[in-house]
Amino acid sequence: MTTTVTLPDGRAVPALGQGTWFLGETPSRRADELAALRTGLDLGLTLIDTAEMYGEGAAEELVGEAVAGRRDDVVLVSKVYPWNADARGTVEACRASLRRIGTDRLDLYLLHWRGGVPLAETAAALDALVQAGDVLGWGVSNLDVDDLRELDGVTGGLGSACQTDQVLYNLSRRGPEHDLLPFLRERGVATMAYSPVEQGRILGDPALRKVARRHGATPAQVALAWVLAGEGVVAIPRSGSAEHVRENAAARDLRLGAEDLAELDAAFPPPSGPVPLDML
C-alpha cells in the first residue's frame, strides 16, 4: 500500500487524511476534536478535508485552529456549495473559506456537487483562483462519469487542471469500481474516498470482523486498509477523538491477503454493471 498519491500536477499528498464533516458544531466536543486533528497531523495524516457546508463554516474555523503554526505541513482541502459556484460566487466563497481557516491559500478547492451552474463556468472560476494564488489546485466532488466526460471537454478540465474527484467509496459502496475509478485512473486523476468506513455502519459485518481477528486489527482498520489498497485512492475518515485517529493511522500498516480479499468480496460484492453514484 502506498503512503502517498500523486496528483496530476505532480504533487504527492497523503493517501490517508482526515475528514471534518460534523466537526466543529458542538462546543463541548471542541477540545477533543482539536486534539484529534492535531494527533492526526503528528501521525502524518496531514491532508485535512473540510467544506463551507460543514457547520456553515464551523468546521473550517476548527481546522484553522488545529493547523495554526504548522500550516506549511498541511494539505488543506475545502469545497464550494454548487449554488455559489458561478464566476463571482466561487471566488467569494473561496476567500471566505480562507478567512475562516486563517490561511492565504488552499491546496485543493473542490466543487462540492453539481448544481445549476455550468461546469465550464465553475472550472473557469477555479482556474482564476489558481492564477490568483488563492488555490494551488482544484477538483470536484460527487461527479459521476457523465459529468466528468463533460468536464473533460472543458479547457483545463479533467486530467489537466482537475486534480481529484471526491466520492462516496467503501466496501459497501463499490459502484465506482465499474466505470468511475477506471475513468479517473486512465486520466491520472486521484480518487478521494469520503466515509471510507460508511460512518461505522459496516463495522459489525461478520466477514469484516473475521478478517480483523485474523490480523489482530479492528474492523475499521480493515475497512480503511481495503480502501487504501486502491490505486490512486485517498481516504479521508472523520474522527472526533485522538484514540480513534491513532486507530485509523495504524491501518496504513495493514496488508490484506488474497484470502482476506476473497472473503470481503463475498460479503461486499463488486458491481456487475454500472451503478449510479451514491451520495451521503
Backbone hydrogen bonds, N-H to C=O, Kabsch-Sander energy under -0.5 kcal/mol:
donor,donor_aa,acceptor,acceptor_aa,energy
5,V,13,V,-2.8
7,L,5,V,-0.5
7,L,11,R,-3.3
10,G,7,L,-2.3
13,V,5,V,-2.8
15,A,3,T,-2.4
17,G,15,A,-0.5
17,G,235,A,-3.1
18,Q,47,L,-2.6
19,G,237,P,-2.5
23,L,20,T,-2.2
25,E,22,F,-0.7
29,R,26,T,-2.2
30,R,26,T,-0.5
30,R,27,P,-1.3
33,E,29,R,-2.5
34,L,30,R,-2.8
35,A,31,A,-2.3
36,A,32,D,-2.2
37,L,33,E,-2.4
38,R,34,L,-2.6
39,T,35,A,-2.4
40,G,36,A,-2.4
41,L,37,L,-2.0
42,D,38,R,-2.2
43,L,39,T,-1.6
44,G,41,L,-1.5
45,L,40,G,-2.9
46,T,44,G,-1.8
48,I,46,T,-0.6
48,I,75,V,-2.5
49,D,18,Q,-3.0
50,T,77,V,-2.5
52,E,79,K,-1.9
54,Y,51,A,-0.6
55,G,53,M,-0.7
56,E,53,M,-1.8
57,G,54,Y,-0.8
58,A,55,G,-1.2
59,A,54,Y,-1.9
61,E,57,G,-2.0
62,L,58,A,-2.0
63,V,59,A,-2.6
64,G,60,E,-2.5
65,E,61,E,-1.9
66,A,62,L,-2.3
67,V,63,V,-2.3
68,A,64,G,-0.6
68,A,65,E,-0.6
70,R,67,V,-2.6
73,D,70,R,-1.7
74,V,71,R,-1.9
75,V,46,T,-2.8
76,L,74,V,-0.7
77,V,48,I,-2.5
78,S,108,L,-1.9
80,V,110,L,-2.9
84,N,81,Y,-1.2
85,A,82,P,-1.1
90,T,86,D,-2.3
91,V,87,A,-0.6
92,E,88,R,-2.2
93,A,89,G,-3.0
94,C,90,T,-2.3
95,R,91,V,-2.2
96,A,92,E,-1.8
97,S,93,A,-2.1
98,L,94,C,-2.4
99,R,95,R,-1.9
100,R,96,A,-2.2
101,I,97,S,-2.5
102,G,98,L,-2.1
103,T,98,L,-1.9
106,L,134,D,-2.2
107,D,76,L,-1.3
108,L,76,L,-2.0
109,Y,137,G,-1.3
110,L,78,S,-2.6
111,L,139,G,-1.6
112,H,80,V,-2.5
112,H,110,L,-0.6
121,E,118,P,-0.5
122,T,118,P,-2.0
123,A,119,L,-3.0
124,A,120,A,-2.0
125,A,121,E,-2.0
126,L,122,T,-2.6
127,D,123,A,-2.6
128,A,124,A,-2.0
129,L,125,A,-1.8
130,V,126,L,-1.8
131,Q,127,D,-2.5
132,A,128,A,-2.0
133,G,129,L,-0.7
133,G,130,V,-1.0
134,D,129,L,-1.6
135,V,129,L,-1.3
136,L,106,L,-2.7
138,W,161,A,-0.9
139,G,109,Y,-2.0
140,V,164,T,-2.6
141,S,111,L,-1.2
142,N,166,Q,-2.9
148,L,144,D,-2.4
149,R,145,V,-2.7
150,E,146,D,-1.7
151,L,147,D,-2.5
152,D,148,L,-2.5
153,G,149,R,-0.9
153,G,150,E,-0.9
154,V,151,L,-1.8
157,G,154,V,-1.8
159,G,162,C,-0.8
160,S,157,G,-2.2
161,A,157,G,-0.9
162,C,157,G,-1.6
163,Q,138,W,-3.0
165,D,190,A,-2.0
166,Q,140,V,-2.3
167,V,165,D,-0.6
167,V,192,M,-2.4
168,L,278,D,-0.7
169,Y,167,V,-0.7
169,Y,194,Y,-1.2
170,N,173,R,-0.7
173,R,170,N,-1.6
177,E,174,R,-2.0
178,H,175,G,-1.8
179,D,175,G,-0.6
181,L,176,P,-3.2
183,F,179,D,-1.9
184,L,180,L,-2.5
185,R,181,L,-2.7
186,E,182,P,-2.4
187,R,183,F,-0.8
187,R,184,L,-0.7
188,G,185,R,-1.3
189,V,184,L,-2.4
190,A,163,Q,-2.0
191,T,232,G,-2.7
192,M,165,D,-2.2
193,A,191,T,-0.6
193,A,234,V,-3.9
194,Y,167,V,-2.4
194,Y,192,M,-0.7
195,S,236,I,-0.5
198,E,195,S,-2.2
200,G,197,V,-1.6
201,R,198,E,-2.2
202,I,197,V,-0.8
203,L,200,G,-1.1
205,D,202,I,-1.9
209,R,205,D,-2.4
210,K,206,P,-2.3
211,V,207,A,-2.3
212,A,208,L,-2.1
213,R,209,R,-2.4
214,R,210,K,-2.0
215,H,211,V,-1.4
216,G,212,A,-0.7
216,G,213,R,-0.8
217,A,212,A,-2.9
222,V,218,T,-2.0
223,A,219,P,-2.6
224,L,220,A,-2.4
225,A,221,Q,-2.7
226,W,222,V,-2.4
227,V,223,A,-1.6
228,L,224,L,-2.8
229,A,225,A,-1.2
230,G,227,V,-1.7
233,V,230,G,-1.5
234,V,191,T,-3.0
235,A,15,A,-3.0
236,I,193,A,-2.2
239,S,19,G,-0.6
245,V,241,S,-1.8
246,R,242,A,-2.2
247,E,243,E,-1.9
248,N,244,H,-2.4
249,A,245,V,-2.8
250,A,246,R,-1.7
251,A,247,E,-0.6
251,A,248,N,-1.5
252,R,249,A,-1.5
253,D,250,A,-1.6
254,L,251,A,-1.4
256,L,254,L,-0.5
261,L,257,G,-2.5
262,A,258,A,-2.3
263,E,259,E,-2.1
264,L,260,D,-2.3
265,D,261,L,-2.4
266,A,262,A,-1.9
267,A,263,E,-1.7
268,F,264,L,-2.8
